[in-house]
């Protein structure tokens, strides 16, 4: 019988290292062709599902911009931003995910920095270090999300942008086993956690003992948390879940574009 999970950050670090070994689609680095196209100005990245981010959500030119890819390891987004001329830092909880970015950078002659850590604590970075924080769906693996937004606000420069993707918490009301068979059976109250809402041994039976632990977060914490941190939300998008039966019934993901207000003009 597996031991209780007392440190979900350490557990999810090991779990995502294993996901790399197993070839999870969000751990597969971009190809040389993708980087060549990005260098020629043809590129896209995703925040939620398979939906490309609206190009208008980005600065008009990323060259020379300081970009933090937050919980965004896997060699997918960071190398594209680097190919566009951005100064890229990839921050992730999984050493193996960061190795994917390092591999692409070495293969393509790109410069980027990788940093290991918990997204709730970005103290390794000084205040106002970045122009853009790119945070795809990842806080589903983090117990509390409000510290993430506060840290994003702190490390962004005035006028900087946070692009964040996250799960629709409503998808967690459904029983996972019927969901895998394409059936929507309401079971769980929200907010949800694998550690509190499943029967003993159920998570291991469904996904394996080394699977990542997931959490829902309320929209009050996801969107209200950004507002409370000081952000102004200037864009909103939704997309169906990329792989389960909730698609066609409700959005699986939401994405926000949020701006740290610029300093007032004192002239």
Secondary structure, 3 states (H helix, E strand, C coil): CCCCCCCHHHHHHHHHHHHHHHCCHHHCCCCHHHHHHHHCCCCCCEEECCEECCHHHCCCCCCCCEEEEECCCCCCCHHHHHHCCCEEEEEECCHHHHHHHHHHHHHHCCCEEEEECCCCCCCCCCCCCEEEEEECCCHHHCCCCHHHHHHHHHHEEEEEEEEEEEECHHHHHECHHHHHCCCCCECCCCCCEHHHHCCCCHHHHHHCCCCCCCECCCHHHHHHHHHHHCEEEEEEEEECCCCCCCCCCCCCEEEEEEEECCCCCCC
